[in-house]
Amino acid sequence: MTGIIASFVDAWHALAASPAFSLALTLGAYVAARACARRMGGAPLANPVVITIVLVIVGLAVTGTPYATYRNGASFIHFLLAPATVALAVPLYRQLGRLRRLWLPLTVGLLAGSVTAIVSAVACARWLGASPRTVVSLAPKSVTTPIAMAVAESLGGNGSLAAVAVIATGIVGAIAGPALLRCVGVRRDDIGGFAIGLAAHGIGTARAFQLSTEMGAFAALAMGLNGLLTACIAPWLVPLLLHWF
């Protein structure tokens, strides 16, 4: 009996270390999350991305699989992130005519939203007594994870903390964003989508696409432009804010 158990444990360790386990866990969690979201009628709290994250964490904890092992096994899904991001240009292209008419308000909104996201993060963190390293890690919280980590590390911050801040911001934005927009009287999908993508990056964009294709297209636009703008202005704006606060 002991030999059978030992063989089973060895087989399980080998399976957990293979890419098949990581892929199966990720895809299975996402399928279950989508089913849960549909069953709950697309409720904000039933965000498939959030549910998937929770299920993957539970799966890794129950099986005792190290995150590094999971990350290596799921590298193929990470590879697909780049073409998936590029594919967001398709619905955006379909809104090209409206983009030409709205370029001025979108540009003003982009500048205001990007600067506000950085200033609010720095001000709140300093008010709560955070160290300068923590502050610069939180400053790029409203852009997609790779850009936020690069910006934070270039300023001497912690890339892992930046990633956590990005994910938390995206989850909150995806859950609360649509309701908040309704509370302030925003009914247009283009304006609402741009606001959600600007504040909640990829996770917010995924939620926007659930609501409408038009909203998702403008959210994708805001996500990309905000990432570019933040990468350009954060290196000089964040040190200036640290001096002020």
CORGI-V773680 format. One record per residue. N is the residue number from 1. RES is the residue in one small letter. PSI is psi in whole degrees, -180 to 180 (999 if undefined). OMEGA is omega as a letter, one per 30 degrees, with the letter a starting at -180 (none if undefined). Layout:
BEGIN
N/RES/PSI/OMEGA + N/RES/PSI/OMEGA
END
This chain:
BEGIN
1/m/-43/l + 2/t/-40/l + 3/g/-37/l + 4/i/-43/l + 5/i/-43/l + 6/a/-40/l + 7/s/-40/l + 8/f/-43/l + 9/v/-43/l + 10/d/-41/l + 11/a/-40/l + 12/w/-42/l + 13/h/-39/l + 14/a/-41/l + 15/l/-43/a + 16/a/-29/a + 17/a/-9/a + 18/s/155/l + 19/p/-26/a + 20/a/-40/a + 21/f/-47/a + 22/s/-42/l + 23/l/-45/a + 24/a/-42/l + 25/l/-46/a + 26/t/-50/a + 27/l/-41/l + 28/g/-41/l + 29/a/-40/a + 30/y/-41/l + 31/v/-44/l + 32/a/-38/l + 33/a/-41/l + 34/r/-41/l + 35/a/-40/l + 36/c/-41/l + 37/a/-42/l + 38/r/-41/a + 39/r/-31/a + 40/m/12/l + 41/g/28/l + 42/g/28/l + 43/a/146/a + 44/p/-39/a + 45/l/-17/l + 46/a/44/l + 47/n/122/a + 48/p/-36/a + 49/v/-45/a + 50/v/-46/a + 51/i/-40/l + 52/t/-44/l + 53/i/-46/a + 54/v/-45/a + 55/l/-39/l + 56/v/-43/l + 57/i/-45/l + 58/v/-43/l + 59/g/-42/l + 60/l/-38/a + 61/a/-43/a + 62/v/-40/a + 63/t/-9/a + 64/g/26/a + 65/t/124/l + 66/p/148/a + 67/y/-37/a + 68/a/-38/l + 69/t/-44/l + 70/y/-44/a + 71/r/-43/l + 72/n/-38/a + 73/g/-31/a + 74/a/17/a + 75/s/-28/l + 76/f/-39/l + 77/i/-40/l + 78/h/-37/l + 79/f/-36/a + 80/l/-11/a + 81/l/-38/a + 82/a/-54/l + 83/p/-30/l + 84/a/-38/l + 85/t/-42/l + 86/v/-36/a + 87/a/-19/l + 88/l/-17/l + 89/a/-22/a + 90/v/-56/l + 91/p/-28/l + 92/l/-39/l + 93/y/-34/l + 94/r/-16/l + 95/q/18/a + 96/l/-41/a + 97/g/-42/a + 98/r/-33/l + 99/l/-38/l + 100/r/-34/a + 101/r/-25/a + 102/l/13/a + 103/w/-36/a + 104/l/-54/l + 105/p/-33/l + 106/l/-39/l + 107/t/-44/l + 108/v/-44/l + 109/g/-38/l + 110/l/-48/a + 111/l/-46/a + 112/a/-45/a + 113/g/-42/a + 114/s/-47/a + 115/v/-42/l + 116/t/-40/l + 117/a/-42/a + 118/i/-48/a + 119/v/-44/a + 120/s/-39/l + 121/a/-45/a + 122/v/-45/a + 123/a/-46/a + 124/c/-43/a + 125/a/-42/l + 126/r/-38/l + 127/w/-33/l + 128/l/1/l + 129/g/21/a + 130/a/152/l + 131/s/159/l + 132/p/-37/l + 133/r/-40/l + 134/t/-40/a + 135/v/-48/a + 136/v/-23/l + 137/s/-32/a + 138/l/-20/a + 139/a/-45/a + 140/p/38/a + 141/k/-20/a + 142/s/14/l + 143/v/167/a + 144/t/153/a + 145/t/-50/a + 146/p/-41/l + 147/i/-43/a + 148/a/-43/l + 149/m/-42/a + 150/a/-43/l + 151/v/-47/a + 152/a/-45/a + 153/e/-34/l + 154/s/-25/l + 155/l/4/a + 156/g/15/a + 157/g/-172/a + 158/n/116/a + 159/g/-37/l + 160/s/-41/l + 161/l/-38/l + 162/a/-42/l + 163/a/-41/l + 164/v/-43/l + 165/a/-39/l + 166/v/-47/a + 167/i/-44/l + 168/a/-42/l + 169/t/-43/l + 170/g/-41/l + 171/i/-47/l + 172/v/-43/a + 173/g/-40/l + 174/a/-36/a + 175/i/-47/a + 176/a/-20/a + 177/g/-55/a + 178/p/-42/l + 179/a/-40/l + 180/l/-39/l + 181/l/-41/l + 182/r/-37/a + 183/c/-32/a + 184/v/7/l + 185/g/15/l + 186/v/118/a + 187/r/-16/a + 188/r/134/a + 189/d/-34/a + 190/d/-45/l + 191/i/-46/l + 192/g/-43/l + 193/g/-42/l + 194/f/-41/a + 195/a/-43/a + 196/i/-45/l + 197/g/-35/l + 198/l/-40/a + 199/a/-31/a + 200/a/17/l + 201/h/-132/a + 202/g/-42/a + 203/i/-40/l + 204/g/-37/l + 205/t/-40/l + 206/a/-40/l + 207/r/-39/l + 208/a/-40/l + 209/f/-29/l + 210/q/-32/a + 211/l/-42/l + 212/s/153/l + 213/t/-40/l + 214/e/-44/l + 215/m/-41/l + 216/g/-38/l + 217/a/-45/a + 218/f/-30/l + 219/a/-41/l + 220/a/-40/l + 221/l/-48/a + 222/a/-40/l + 223/m/-47/a + 224/g/-46/a + 225/l/-38/l + 226/n/-38/l + 227/g/-44/l + 228/l/-46/a + 229/l/-43/a + 230/t/-41/l + 231/a/-28/a + 232/c/-40/a + 233/i/-24/a + 234/a/-40/a + 235/p/-27/l + 236/w/-27/a + 237/l/-42/a + 238/v/-48/l + 239/p/-36/l + 240/l/-42/l + 241/l/-37/l + 242/l/-36/l + 243/h/-39/a + 244/w/-42/a + 245/f/999/none
END
